[in-house]
């Protein structure tokens, strides 16, 4: 019970537990303090205070270490369907486990790799990772995951346009500015700044052909920025439309469905949606949590207090 209690406390976003919420606030304060100290250590005029800042950083790192050890200790409760060793290994190689490790590792062993310290900033986002579709940050990650193929396609388009404009500006400007545009790759910086912004002015065309090339590149840049923006916006619209549809779907009394309330100790508590043993010919339609309707994606973890609505698979596919 003591181990279970500690697990409940250190779970991020456990709003039902006051102590757990207080722990989240405490960790948030420690993270902000750690990042603030890291920023202050970049000011050379504060060097007389570096010993104090180092001491504060050491205290925060010790707190991170304690939290990391507790999460390893309770990994078998995070992954109840795995053995203890496998659960620990799965946590260590998970995104949270790797970021937590890189948060504390540079302080003791990789002090020369200052770039690793930026991972401390990533820790603050852990406080908003409640679960699946539960919070706005998770919705953003879900939409990005769903639209990853379209986003990758738009990135490929950007790279093609960037290379094409770099080659074009080379042929247009090489004779007039041989030191600026030495080869086809010399225009990469100009191409990036023109496609994605309005240019920095450090490299610019001076010939008529080069300026026409710059105008075309700038116009293409507007479209390049609009493509991923439209894809992500459409993803958010689809997500919230799907949530509304599934909510109405779950409330339809004419649909053959089952409602499962996950109480404390229920066999579904802690499992992911794809790990649930649902009855034959039924599929999870929606998960109700704190008055919110969550889309039952495979990665969504069921928590105590959730209500899982199961619908006949024929109706489920009809809803989509």
C-alpha positions in Angstrom: 0.0 0.0 0.0 2.9 2.3 0.7 4.3 1.7 -2.7 0.9 2.2 -4.3 0.5 5.5 -2.4 3.8 6.8 -3.6 2.9 5.8 -7.2 -0.3 7.7 -7.0 1.4 10.8 -5.6 4.1 10.9 -8.3 1.7 10.3 -11.1 1.6 13.5 -13.2 -1.8 15.1 -13.5 -3.6 13.0 -10.8 -6.1 15.8 -10.1 -8.2 13.7 -7.7 -5.4 13.4 -5.2 -4.6 16.7 -3.4 -1.1 15.4 -2.3 -0.4 14.4 -5.9 -1.4 17.9 -7.2 0.8 19.5 -4.5 3.7 17.2 -5.6 3.2 18.4 -9.2 3.3 22.0 -8.1 6.4 21.3 -6.1 8.2 19.6 -9.0 7.1 22.5 -11.3 8.7 25.0 -8.9 11.9 22.9 -8.7 12.1 22.7 -12.5 11.5 26.5 -12.9 14.2 27.1 -10.2 16.6 24.8 -11.9 16.1 26.5 -15.3 16.3 29.9 -13.7 19.7 29.0 -12.2 20.9 27.6 -15.5 20.0 31.0 -17.1 21.7 33.0 -14.4 24.9 30.9 -14.8 25.3 32.3 -18.4 25.9 35.8 -17.0 29.6 36.3 -16.4 29.1 39.3 -14.2 27.3 37.1 -11.7 30.4 34.9 -11.3 30.8 35.8 -7.6 27.4 34.2 -7.0 28.2 31.0 -8.9 29.0 28.9 -5.8 25.5 29.7 -4.5 23.9 29.0 -7.8 25.8 25.7 -8.0 24.5 24.7 -4.5 20.9 25.5 -5.6 21.4 23.5 -8.8 22.8 20.6 -6.8 19.7 20.6 -4.5 17.3 20.6 -7.4 19.3 17.8 -9.1 19.1 15.7 -6.0 15.3 16.2 -6.0 15.2 15.1 -9.6 17.3 12.0 -8.7 14.9 11.1 -5.9 11.9 11.4 -8.3 13.7 9.3 -10.9 14.5 6.5 -8.4 10.8 6.6 -7.2 9.6 6.3 -10.8 11.9 3.3 -11.4 10.7 1.7 -8.1 7.0 2.0 -9.1 7.5 1.1 -12.8 5.7 -2.2 -12.2 2.6 -0.3 -11.2 2.8 1.9 -14.3 3.0 -1.2 -16.4 1.0 -3.8 -14.4 0.9 -6.3 -17.2 4.7 -6.7 -17.3 7.1 -8.3 -14.9 9.1 -5.9 -12.6 12.3 -6.1 -14.7 10.5 -5.6 -18.0 8.5 -2.7 -16.5 11.6 -1.0 -15.3 13.3 -1.5 -18.7 10.3 -0.2 -20.5 10.3 2.9 -18.3 14.0 3.5 -18.8 13.7 3.4 -22.6 10.5 5.4 -22.7 10.5 9.1 -23.6 9.9 10.2 -20.0 12.7 7.9 -18.7 15.2 9.1 -21.2 14.5 12.8 -20.6 14.6 12.2 -16.9 18.0 10.5 -17.2 19.4 13.2 -19.4 18.1 15.8 -17.0 20.4 14.6 -14.2 23.2 12.9 -16.1 24.9 16.0 -17.5 25.2 17.5 -14.0 27.4 14.6 -12.7 29.1 13.1 -15.7 28.6 15.2 -18.8 29.2 18.7 -17.6 31.1 19.5 -20.8 28.0 18.7 -22.8 26.1 21.9 -21.9 23.6 21.3 -24.7 22.2 18.4 -22.7 21.0 20.8 -20.0 18.4 22.2 -22.3 16.5 18.9 -21.7 15.7 20.3 -18.2 13.3 22.6 -20.0 11.5 19.6 -21.5 10.8 18.3 -18.0 8.3 21.1 -17.4 6.1 19.7 -20.2 5.8 16.4 -18.2 3.5 18.2 -15.8 0.9 18.6 -18.5 1.0 15.1 -19.8 -2.1 13.8 -18.0 -3.0 11.1 -20.4 -3.9 10.4 -24.0 -6.4 13.1 -25.2 -7.0 14.5 -21.7 -5.2 17.8 -21.9 -4.4 20.4 -24.6 -0.8 19.4 -24.9 -1.7 15.7 -25.5 -4.3 16.9 -28.1 -1.5 18.7 -29.9 0.8 15.7 -29.9 -2.1 13.5 -31.0 -2.9 15.7 -33.9 0.8 15.9 -34.9 1.0 12.1 -34.8 -2.1 11.6 -36.9 -1.0 14.1 -39.5 2.7 13.1 -39.5 2.7 11.8 -43.0 1.2 15.0 -44.4 3.6 17.1 -42.4 6.5 15.1 -43.6 5.3 15.5 -47.2 5.2 19.3 -46.7 8.7 19.2 -45.2 9.9 17.4 -48.3 8.3 20.1 -50.5 10.1 22.7 -48.4 13.5 20.9 -49.0 12.9 20.6 -52.7 12.0 24.3 -53.1 14.9 25.3 -50.9 17.3 23.3 -53.1 15.8 24.5 -56.3 15.9 28.2 -55.2 19.5 27.7 -54.0 20.6 26.4 -57.4 18.6 29.1 -59.2 20.1 31.9 -57.2 23.5 30.5 -57.8 23.2 30.7 -61.6 21.6 34.1 -61.4 24.1 35.7 -59.0 27.4 33.8 -59.3 28.9 36.0 -62.0 27.9 39.2 -60.2 28.8 38.0 -56.7 31.3 35.2 -56.9 32.4 35.5 -53.3 28.8 35.4 -51.9 27.4 32.7 -54.1 30.4 30.5 -54.6 28.5 27.3 -55.4 25.0 25.8 -55.4 25.0 25.3 -51.7 26.1 28.9 -50.9 22.5 30.0 -51.5 21.0 27.7 -48.9 21.1 30.3 -46.1 19.5 32.9 -48.5 17.0 30.3 -49.6 15.9 29.4 -46.0 15.6 33.0 -44.9 13.6 33.9 -48.0 11.3 30.9 -48.0 10.5 30.9 -44.3 10.9 34.6 -43.4 11.4 37.9 -45.3 15.2 37.6 -45.5 17.8 38.9 -43.2 19.6 41.2 -45.7 23.0 39.8 -45.2 22.9 38.0 -48.5 20.7 39.4 -51.3 20.5 39.4 -55.1 21.7 42.4 -57.1 20.9 41.3 -60.6 17.6 41.5 -62.3 17.3 37.8 -62.8 18.3 37.3 -59.1 15.7 39.7 -57.9 13.0 38.0 -60.0 14.2 34.7 -58.5 13.9 36.3 -55.0 10.3 37.5 -55.7 9.3 34.0 -56.8 10.9 32.4 -53.8 9.2 34.8 -51.4 5.8 34.0 -52.9 6.5 30.3 -52.8 7.5 30.8 -49.1 4.0 32.1 -48.2 2.5 28.9 -49.6 5.1 26.7 -47.9 4.2 28.1 -44.5 0.4 27.8 -45.3 0.6 24.1 -46.1 1.6 22.7 -42.7 -0.5 25.3 -41.0 -3.6 24.2 -42.9 -2.8 20.5 -42.2 -2.5 21.0 -38.5 -5.6 23.2 -38.3 -7.6 20.6 -40.2 -6.3 18.0 -37.8 -7.7 20.0 -34.8 -11.1 20.4 -36.5 -11.2 16.7 -37.2 -10.2 15.8 -33.6 -12.9 17.9 -31.9 -15.5 16.9 -34.5 -14.7 13.3 -33.7 -15.0 13.9 -29.9 -18.4 15.5 -30.4 -19.5 12.7 -32.7 -18.4 10.0 -30.2 -20.0 11.8 -27.3 -23.4 11.9 -29.1 -22.8 8.3 -30.3 -22.3 7.1 -26.7 -25.5 8.8 -25.5 -27.6 7.3 -28.3 -30.0 4.9 -26.5 -30.8 3.0 -29.6 -27.3 1.7 -30.0 -26.3 -1.6 -28.5 -23.6 -0.7 -26.0 -22.1 -1.6 -22.7 -20.9 0.9 -20.0 -18.0 -0.2 -17.8 -17.1 1.9 -14.7 -13.4 1.4 -13.8 -13.4 1.4 -10.0 -10.4 1.1 -7.7 -8.8 -2.3 -8.2 -10.6 -3.0 -11.5 -8.6 -5.2 -13.9 -8.7 -2.5 -16.6 -7.1 0.2 -14.4 -3.7 1.1 -15.7 -4.1 -0.7 -19.0 -3.9 0.9 -22.4 -7.0 0.8 -24.7 -5.3 -1.8 -27.0 -4.7 -4.0 -23.9 -8.4 -4.2 -22.8 -10.1 -7.6 -23.0 -13.4 -6.4 -24.4 -16.3 -8.8 -25.2 -16.6 -10.2 -28.6 -18.1 -8.0 -31.3 -17.7 -4.9 -29.1 -15.1 -2.1 -29.4 -14.3 0.9 -27.1 -16.3 3.9 -28.5 -15.5 6.6 -26.0 -13.8 7.0 -22.6 -15.5 9.5 -20.2 -13.2 11.1 -17.7 -14.0 14.1 -15.4 -16.9 15.0 -17.7 -14.7 15.0 -20.8 -15.0 12.6 -23.7 -11.7 11.0 -24.8 -11.1 9.3 -28.1 -10.1 5.7 -27.3 -6.8 5.7 -29.1 -4.5 2.7 -28.5 -2.1 4.6 -26.3 -4.7 6.0 -24.0 -4.3 4.6 -20.5 -7.4 3.8 -18.5 -7.5 5.3 -15.0 -9.6 4.6 -11.9 -12.8 6.6 -12.2 -13.0 6.3 -16.0 -16.2 5.1 -17.7 -15.5 3.1 -20.8 -18.3 2.9 -23.3 -18.3 -0.2 -25.5 -20.4 -0.4 -28.6 -21.2 -3.1 -31.1 -18.5 -3.1 -33.7 -21.1 -2.6 -36.6 -22.4 0.6 -35.0 -18.9 1.7 -34.2 -17.6 1.5 -37.8 -20.9 3.2 -38.9 -20.2 6.1 -36.6 -16.9 6.7 -38.4 
